[in-house]
Amino acid sequence: MHLPSLSRIGIAGATGLVGSELRSILRNRGVAERCIVASSTEQCPLWFLATPPDVSRSLVAELRSDDTTIIDLSSAFRLDVPLVVPELNGGVLDAAPQLVASPNCTATILALAVSPLLPFGIASITVSTYQAISGAGQEALQELGRERPTERPILGEPLSHNVFRHESAIDSATGRTGEEQKLIEESRRLLALPELPITATCMRVPVRRSHLESLTVELDTAPPAADVAAAFRLSTAVTFLDDRCPTALSVEGRDDVILGHLRHNSPTSISMVAAGDQLRVGAALNAVRIAEQLPH
């Protein structure tokens, strides 16, 4: 889909962090500002929904038609419709689905980071995430920037000088947060490994917009270390730093997932650190890439 040629592109949630990032990316790709609309009463061939799940459900019911493609960035439909990271499974877009889901930012980073290991067979993944405050929205990001802590922190814990468990609700049956469950379920879908054992721990850290993930991957085979490094170097899904380690600041504003601090724990066990800009490669940029790969 050639986005600059579209007469109208809709963005629901256009003034939020992800919506603002979408507008910036579209402008940089040659889409005129006058072609970007935010009112759901407008007829648009393409809609991006940067909205909470309940709002996305309502908007899809309202906007869905034979003449409209909707790319939803919320969790509302991720387990029910095509869930796409174009570098991994963009082929599903050849069927021109009218509703496409963009994954959780942590799942996008994880799936891209481990994808070069798929030819060796992935037996299990253990991941700990260090997630930026921007993932909680504009008000949380503003709170992080305040000099004095607020009496009632928006995420329930002070944001500055603090690290705490992700604020999503706990499932009493599993003990997992909602974020951890999303990371597990969506990563399995993206990697086309529906039974893959994944152990996830998701934490908030006081950085603005970049997520880091510490990953340990158990493989089905025991490839030579040189073959593993070569797989990462040749991959178009990641930028590989070898033994150097990505940082939150170094990936802010970038369009790629950065991977480094590669270690071999055993012939079949590999550890590494992956990082990506949560608002770009983890959300807005992935959604735009989905739209660009659609066939019409």
C-alpha positions as CSV (number, residue, x, y, z in Angstrom):
1,M,0.0,0.0,0.0
2,H,1.5,3.3,-1.1
3,L,0.5,5.6,1.8
4,P,1.2,9.0,0.3
5,S,-1.3,8.2,-2.5
6,L,-4.2,7.7,0.0
7,S,-6.6,10.7,0.2
8,R,-7.4,10.0,3.8
9,I,-5.7,8.1,6.6
10,G,-7.4,7.9,10.0
11,I,-5.7,7.8,13.3
12,A,-7.9,7.2,16.4
13,G,-6.0,8.3,19.5
14,A,-4.0,10.8,17.4
15,T,-3.0,13.0,20.3
16,G,-1.6,10.2,22.5
17,L,2.0,9.1,22.5
18,V,1.6,6.3,19.9
19,G,-0.8,8.4,17.8
20,S,1.6,11.3,17.8
21,E,4.4,9.0,16.8
22,L,2.2,7.6,14.0
23,R,1.6,11.1,12.6
24,S,5.3,11.9,12.7
25,I,6.2,8.7,10.9
26,L,3.5,9.2,8.2
27,R,4.7,12.7,7.6
28,N,8.2,11.5,7.2
29,R,7.0,9.0,4.6
30,G,5.4,11.8,2.5
31,V,1.8,11.7,3.8
32,A,0.5,15.3,3.9
33,E,-0.8,16.4,7.3
34,R,-4.1,17.4,5.7
35,C,-4.7,13.8,4.7
36,I,-4.4,12.6,8.4
37,V,-7.8,12.7,10.1
38,A,-8.9,11.8,13.6
39,S,-12.7,11.8,13.4
40,S,-14.3,8.4,13.1
41,T,-17.1,10.0,11.1
42,E,-14.6,10.3,8.2
43,Q,-14.5,7.7,5.5
44,C,-10.9,6.5,5.2
45,P,-9.4,3.6,3.3
46,L,-7.0,3.0,6.2
47,W,-7.4,3.4,9.9
48,F,-4.9,3.1,12.7
49,L,-6.4,2.6,16.1
50,A,-4.0,3.8,18.9
51,T,-6.7,3.4,21.5
52,P,-7.5,1.3,24.6
53,P,-8.9,-2.2,23.9
54,D,-12.6,-1.3,24.7
55,V,-12.4,1.7,22.4
56,S,-10.8,-0.3,19.6
57,R,-13.7,-2.9,19.8
58,S,-16.3,-0.1,19.5
59,L,-14.4,1.6,16.6
60,V,-13.9,-1.6,14.7
61,A,-17.7,-2.3,14.9
62,E,-18.3,1.2,13.6
63,L,-15.6,1.5,10.9
64,R,-15.3,-2.0,9.5
65,S,-16.4,-2.2,5.8
66,D,-15.3,-3.7,2.5
67,D,-13.6,-0.4,1.7
68,T,-11.6,0.0,4.9
69,T,-8.5,-1.6,6.3
70,I,-8.0,-1.3,10.1
71,I,-4.7,-1.8,11.9
72,D,-5.3,-2.0,15.6
73,L,-2.5,-1.4,18.1
74,S,-4.4,-2.4,21.2
75,S,-4.7,-5.9,22.7
76,A,-8.4,-6.2,21.7
77,F,-8.0,-8.6,18.7
78,R,-4.4,-9.9,19.0
79,L,-5.4,-13.5,19.6
80,D,-8.2,-13.6,17.0
81,V,-7.0,-11.8,13.8
82,P,-3.7,-11.8,12.0
83,L,-1.0,-10.6,14.4
84,V,1.8,-9.2,12.3
85,V,5.4,-8.1,12.5
86,P,6.2,-7.7,8.8
87,E,9.8,-8.9,9.1
88,L,8.7,-12.1,10.6
89,N,5.3,-13.1,9.1
90,G,4.4,-10.4,6.6
91,G,3.3,-13.0,4.2
92,V,-0.1,-13.2,5.9
93,L,-0.8,-9.7,4.6
94,D,-0.9,-11.1,1.0
95,A,-4.5,-12.1,1.7
96,A,-5.3,-8.4,2.3
97,P,-7.0,-8.8,5.7
98,Q,-9.4,-6.0,6.6
99,L,-8.4,-6.1,10.3
100,V,-4.8,-6.6,11.4
101,A,-3.4,-6.5,14.9
102,S,0.0,-5.0,15.8
103,P,1.6,-6.9,18.8
104,N,2.5,-5.8,22.3
105,C,5.8,-4.0,22.1
106,T,7.6,-6.5,24.3
107,A,6.4,-9.4,22.1
108,T,7.6,-7.6,19.0
109,I,11.1,-7.0,20.4
110,L,11.3,-10.6,21.7
111,A,10.2,-12.2,18.5
112,L,12.5,-10.2,16.3
113,A,15.4,-10.8,18.7
114,V,15.1,-14.6,18.7
115,S,14.0,-15.1,15.1
116,P,17.5,-15.6,13.8
117,L,17.7,-18.7,16.1
118,L,14.6,-20.4,14.6
119,P,16.7,-22.5,12.2
120,F,18.4,-24.1,15.2
121,G,15.1,-25.0,16.9
122,I,13.9,-23.0,19.9
123,A,13.0,-25.3,22.9
124,S,12.1,-22.6,25.5
125,I,12.6,-18.9,26.4
126,T,13.1,-17.2,29.7
127,V,12.7,-13.4,29.5
128,S,12.9,-10.5,31.9
129,T,11.8,-7.1,30.6
130,Y,12.8,-3.6,31.7
131,Q,10.0,-1.5,30.3
132,A,9.9,2.2,29.7
133,I,7.3,4.5,31.3
134,S,6.1,5.6,27.9
135,G,4.3,2.3,27.6
136,A,1.9,3.5,30.3
137,G,0.9,6.6,28.4
138,Q,1.3,10.3,28.3
139,E,0.4,11.1,31.9
140,A,2.8,8.6,33.3
141,L,5.6,10.0,31.1
142,Q,4.8,13.5,32.3
143,E,4.9,12.2,35.9
144,L,8.3,10.7,35.3
145,G,9.6,14.2,34.3
146,R,8.4,16.0,37.4
147,E,11.0,17.1,39.9
148,R,8.9,16.2,42.9
149,P,7.1,12.9,43.3
150,T,3.3,12.9,43.3
151,E,1.4,11.8,46.4
152,R,-0.6,9.4,44.3
153,P,1.6,7.9,41.5
154,I,-0.3,7.0,38.4
155,L,1.1,3.5,38.3
156,G,0.8,2.9,42.1
157,E,4.5,3.3,42.7
158,P,6.9,6.2,42.5
159,L,8.3,6.4,38.9
160,S,11.6,8.1,39.5
161,H,14.6,6.2,41.0
162,N,12.4,3.1,41.2
163,V,12.0,-0.3,39.6
164,F,8.8,-2.2,40.1
165,R,6.6,-5.0,38.7
166,H,4.4,-4.1,35.7
167,E,1.2,-2.5,36.9
168,S,-1.2,-4.8,34.9
169,A,-3.6,-7.0,36.9
170,I,-2.4,-10.3,38.4
171,D,-4.1,-13.5,37.2
172,S,-4.8,-15.4,40.5
173,A,-4.6,-18.7,38.7
174,T,-1.1,-18.2,37.2
175,G,0.4,-15.4,39.3
176,R,1.3,-13.6,36.1
177,T,0.6,-10.0,35.3
178,G,-1.5,-9.3,32.2
179,E,1.7,-8.0,30.5
180,E,3.5,-11.2,31.1
181,Q,0.6,-13.2,29.7
182,K,0.4,-11.0,26.6
183,L,4.1,-11.4,26.1
184,I,3.9,-15.2,26.3
185,E,0.8,-15.6,24.1
186,E,1.7,-13.1,21.4
187,S,5.3,-14.2,21.1
188,R,4.1,-17.8,20.5
189,R,1.8,-16.5,17.7
190,L,4.5,-14.4,16.1
191,L,7.0,-17.3,16.1
192,A,4.4,-19.9,15.0
193,L,5.3,-22.0,18.0
194,P,2.0,-22.3,19.9
195,E,3.3,-24.6,22.6
196,L,6.6,-22.9,23.2
197,P,7.5,-22.7,26.9
198,I,8.1,-19.1,27.8
199,T,8.8,-17.8,31.3
200,A,8.3,-14.0,31.6
201,T,8.9,-11.4,34.2
202,C,7.9,-7.8,33.3
203,M,9.2,-4.8,35.2
204,R,8.9,-1.0,34.9
205,V,12.1,1.1,35.0
206,P,12.5,4.9,35.1
207,V,13.4,5.4,31.5
208,R,11.4,7.3,28.9
209,R,10.7,5.2,25.9
210,S,13.0,2.2,25.3
211,H,12.4,-1.3,26.5
212,L,15.2,-3.8,27.3
213,E,14.8,-7.5,27.5
214,S,17.2,-10.1,29.0
215,L,16.7,-13.4,27.1
216,T,17.9,-16.9,27.7
217,V,17.0,-19.3,24.8
218,E,17.3,-23.0,25.0
219,L,17.8,-24.6,21.6
220,D,16.9,-28.0,20.2
221,T,20.3,-28.4,18.7
222,A,23.9,-27.4,19.7
223,P,25.1,-25.1,16.9
224,P,28.7,-23.9,16.9
225,A,29.1,-20.4,18.5
226,A,30.3,-19.0,15.2
227,D,27.1,-20.2,13.4
228,V,25.0,-18.4,16.0
229,A,26.9,-15.2,15.7
230,A,26.7,-15.4,11.9
231,A,22.9,-15.9,12.1
232,F,22.5,-12.7,14.0
233,R,24.9,-10.7,11.8
234,L,23.1,-11.8,8.6
235,S,19.6,-11.2,10.0
236,T,17.6,-8.3,8.7
237,A,15.4,-8.5,11.9
238,V,18.1,-7.1,14.3
239,T,21.2,-5.0,14.5
240,F,23.8,-7.2,16.2
241,L,26.4,-5.7,18.6
242,D,28.1,-9.0,19.4
243,D,29.5,-8.9,23.0
244,R,28.6,-5.2,23.5
245,C,25.3,-4.4,25.2
246,P,22.5,-2.1,24.0
247,T,21.3,0.7,26.3
248,A,17.9,2.4,26.7
249,L,19.4,5.8,25.5
250,S,21.2,4.3,22.6
251,V,18.1,2.9,21.0
252,E,15.7,5.8,21.6
253,G,14.4,7.1,18.3
254,R,15.8,4.2,16.3
255,D,13.8,2.0,13.9
256,D,15.5,-1.3,14.7
257,V,15.8,-3.8,17.5
258,I,19.4,-3.9,18.9
259,L,20.8,-7.1,20.2
260,G,24.0,-7.8,22.1
261,H,25.8,-9.1,25.2
262,L,25.6,-12.6,23.6
263,R,26.7,-15.4,25.9
264,H,26.8,-19.2,25.5
265,N,25.8,-20.9,28.7
266,S,26.1,-24.4,27.3
267,P,26.1,-25.9,23.9
268,T,22.3,-25.5,23.7
269,S,21.7,-22.4,25.9
270,I,22.2,-18.8,24.7
271,S,21.7,-15.5,26.7
272,M,21.5,-12.0,25.2
273,V,20.0,-8.6,25.7
274,A,17.6,-7.0,23.2
275,A,16.4,-3.4,23.2
276,G,14.0,-1.3,21.1
277,D,12.2,2.0,21.1
278,Q,8.8,1.1,22.5
279,L,6.9,3.9,20.6
280,R,8.5,3.2,17.3
281,V,9.6,-0.4,16.5
282,G,7.4,-1.6,19.3
283,A,4.2,0.2,18.2
284,A,3.8,3.0,15.6
285,L,6.5,2.0,13.2
286,N,5.4,-1.6,13.1
287,A,1.9,-0.5,12.3
288,V,3.0,1.7,9.5
289,R,5.2,-1.2,8.1
290,I,2.1,-3.4,8.2
291,A,0.1,-0.8,6.1
292,E,3.0,-0.5,3.6
293,Q,3.1,-4.2,3.0
294,L,-0.6,-4.6,2.4
295,P,-1.2,-5.4,-1.3
296,H,-3.8,-2.6,-2.0
